[in-house]
Amino acid sequence: MRTGDDFARFHFQHKLGRTVFGLHGSYIVVRNDVEKSVGFDFGPHGSITEDAFWALKLMEAGGRARWVDGYLEEQSTQSVGDFLRQRRRWYQGLMKVAIHAPVKLRWRLAIGANTMLWTLAPFAVLYTIVHFFYGFEIQPWVRALANFSFASFVTLYLTGLKANLDEHGITGWLARSAWTAVQVVLLPVFSAMEATAVMMALLKPVNGFHVVKK
């Protein structure tokens, strides 16, 4: 999902030269004079997802960013527990960015809207389960929006999967087909994991920075 996200909205924003959706801090290169002018020390509110906080400060200061063509490798979390804690930190940190970043509202709107939509994830999963067992009629325009949202979700996952398979040299059609099938079949599991992390943040928020094993 994260790789697909890099090739989607993050690629789009860097083509515009803006960082309206924040940044994935693992992938940035910053000139020293820019770093000194904006700084990286933002206190407790800006230290949970410091990359996104810094991106808003950069825009406020008139700085611009661009996409650099290339590949960087990063290991993902190695356990479900670490995955949930990482996503919980991201959610809590982005909420703090949207609320506390000392920049104009227009720079915080995109991150705030995305994070609020993320908040709905647990309720969307619950609704899907209930609707599966107790289906009821919905308006065509609602169904169309839901189908578009689901198609976008699947596309992000499959785009990220393709990039990772290419990077790891998995070229055989049988292996790639198998990975793709498993990815699609397990989408409900991945959705439930993402939703659980948000639920953890809402019901049992934590202070500090959880270090995950990679």
C-alpha positions in Angstrom: 0.0 0.0 0.0 2.8 2.4 0.9 4.7 1.8 -2.3 1.5 2.4 -4.4 0.8 5.5 -2.4 4.3 6.8 -3.3 3.5 6.3 -7.0 0.1 8.0 -6.6 -0.6 11.1 -4.6 3.0 11.6 -3.5 4.3 11.5 -7.0 1.4 13.8 -8.1 2.2 16.4 -5.4 5.9 16.5 -6.2 5.1 17.1 -9.9 3.3 20.2 -8.6 6.3 21.1 -6.4 4.2 21.0 -3.2 4.0 18.7 -0.2 0.3 19.0 0.5 0.1 15.3 1.6 3.2 15.4 3.7 6.3 13.3 3.0 7.6 9.8 3.6 10.7 10.8 5.5 12.7 7.8 4.5 12.9 9.0 1.0 13.9 12.7 1.2 17.1 14.5 0.4 17.3 18.1 1.7 19.9 20.8 1.0 21.7 21.9 4.1 20.7 25.5 3.7 17.0 24.5 3.5 17.4 22.3 6.5 18.8 25.2 8.5 16.2 27.6 7.4 13.2 25.4 8.3 14.7 23.2 11.0 13.7 19.7 12.2 13.1 20.3 15.9 9.4 20.9 16.3 8.7 19.8 19.9 6.3 17.0 21.0 3.5 17.8 18.6 5.8 17.7 15.6 8.1 14.8 16.5 5.7 11.8 16.0 5.5 12.2 12.2 8.2 14.8 11.9 8.5 14.4 8.1 4.9 15.5 7.5 5.3 18.4 10.0 8.4 19.5 8.3 6.8 19.4 4.9 4.1 21.8 5.9 6.7 24.2 7.4 8.6 24.0 4.2 5.5 25.1 2.2 4.7 27.8 4.6 8.3 29.1 4.1 7.8 29.1 0.3 10.0 26.0 -0.3 9.3 23.6 -3.1 10.1 19.9 -3.6 10.3 17.6 -6.6 10.2 13.9 -7.4 13.5 12.3 -8.1 13.3 9.3 -10.4 15.0 6.2 -8.9 14.5 3.5 -6.3 15.2 3.4 -2.6 14.8 0.2 -0.6 13.3 0.1 2.9 12.3 -2.9 5.0 8.7 -3.1 6.2 7.6 -4.1 9.7 8.3 -7.8 10.5 5.3 -8.5 12.7 1.6 -7.7 12.9 2.1 -6.1 16.3 4.7 -3.7 15.0 2.6 -3.0 11.9 -0.3 -1.9 14.2 1.9 0.2 16.4 3.5 1.9 13.4 0.2 2.7 11.9 -1.1 4.0 15.2 1.9 6.3 15.5 1.3 7.5 12.0 -2.3 8.2 12.7 -1.7 10.0 15.9 1.2 12.0 14.5 -0.7 13.1 11.4 -3.6 14.3 13.6 -1.1 16.4 15.6 0.3 17.8 12.4 -3.2 18.7 11.1 -4.2 20.4 14.4 -0.9 21.9 15.7 1.3 22.7 12.8 1.9 26.4 13.0 1.0 27.1 9.3 -2.0 28.5 7.5 -5.1 26.4 7.4 -4.8 25.9 3.6 -1.5 24.0 4.1 -3.1 21.7 6.7 -6.4 20.9 4.9 -5.2 18.0 2.7 -3.5 16.2 5.6 -6.4 16.9 7.9 -9.0 15.6 5.4 -7.0 12.4 4.6 -6.5 11.7 8.3 -10.2 12.2 9.0 -11.1 9.8 6.2 -8.6 7.3 7.8 -10.6 7.7 11.0 -13.6 6.2 9.2 -11.7 3.0 8.4 -12.9 0.9 11.4 -16.5 2.0 10.8 -16.2 1.2 7.1 -15.0 -2.3 7.9 -17.9 -2.8 10.4 -20.4 -1.5 7.9 -19.1 -3.9 5.2 -19.4 -6.9 7.5 -22.9 -6.0 8.6 -24.0 -5.3 5.0 -22.6 -8.7 3.9 -24.9 -10.5 6.3 -27.8 -8.1 6.3 -27.7 -6.5 2.8 -30.0 -3.7 2.1 -30.6 -1.4 -0.9 -28.4 1.7 -1.3 -28.6 4.6 -3.7 -26.8 4.1 -7.1 -24.6 7.1 -6.6 -23.4 5.8 -3.2 -22.7 2.4 -4.8 -20.8 4.1 -7.6 -18.6 6.0 -5.1 -18.0 2.9 -3.1 -17.0 0.9 -6.2 -14.6 3.7 -7.3 -13.1 3.9 -3.8 -12.6 0.1 -3.7 -11.1 0.1 -7.2 -8.6 2.8 -6.2 -7.7 0.9 -3.1 -7.0 -2.3 -5.0 -5.1 -0.4 -7.7 -2.8 1.1 -5.0 -2.0 -2.3 -3.6 -1.4 -3.9 -6.9 0.8 -1.0 -8.1 2.9 -1.4 -5.0 3.1 -5.1 -5.4 4.2 -4.8 -9.0 7.0 -2.4 -8.1 8.2 -4.7 -5.3 8.1 -7.8 -7.6 10.1 -6.0 -10.2 12.7 -4.8 -7.7 13.1 -8.3 -6.3 13.5 -9.8 -9.8 10.4 -11.9 -9.7 9.6 -12.1 -13.4 7.9 -15.5 -13.9 4.3 -15.1 -14.8 3.3 -18.0 -12.5 4.9 -16.5 -9.5 3.6 -13.0 -10.2 0.1 -14.4 -10.8 0.3 -16.2 -7.5 1.5 -13.1 -5.6 -1.3 -11.0 -7.2 -4.0 -13.6 -6.3 -2.8 -13.7 -2.7 -2.7 -9.9 -2.5 -6.3 -9.6 -3.7 -7.6 -12.5 -1.5 -5.9 -11.0 1.6 -7.2 -7.4 1.0 -9.9 -7.8 3.7 -7.1 -8.9 6.2 -5.0 -5.9 5.3 -8.0 -3.6 5.6 -8.8 -5.0 9.0 -5.2 -4.4 10.1 -5.3 -0.8 9.0 -8.6 -0.3 10.7 -7.5 -1.9 13.9 -4.5 0.4 14.1 -6.8 3.4 13.9 -9.1 1.9 16.6 -6.1 1.4 18.8 -5.2 5.1 18.4 -8.8 6.2 19.2 -9.3 3.9 22.2 -5.8 3.6 23.6 -3.5 6.4 22.3 0.1 6.4 23.5 2.7 9.0 23.9 6.2 8.7 22.6 7.7 7.0 19.6 7.5 3.3 19.2 10.5 1.8 17.5 9.6 -1.1 15.2 11.8 -4.0 14.2 12.8 -4.1 10.5 
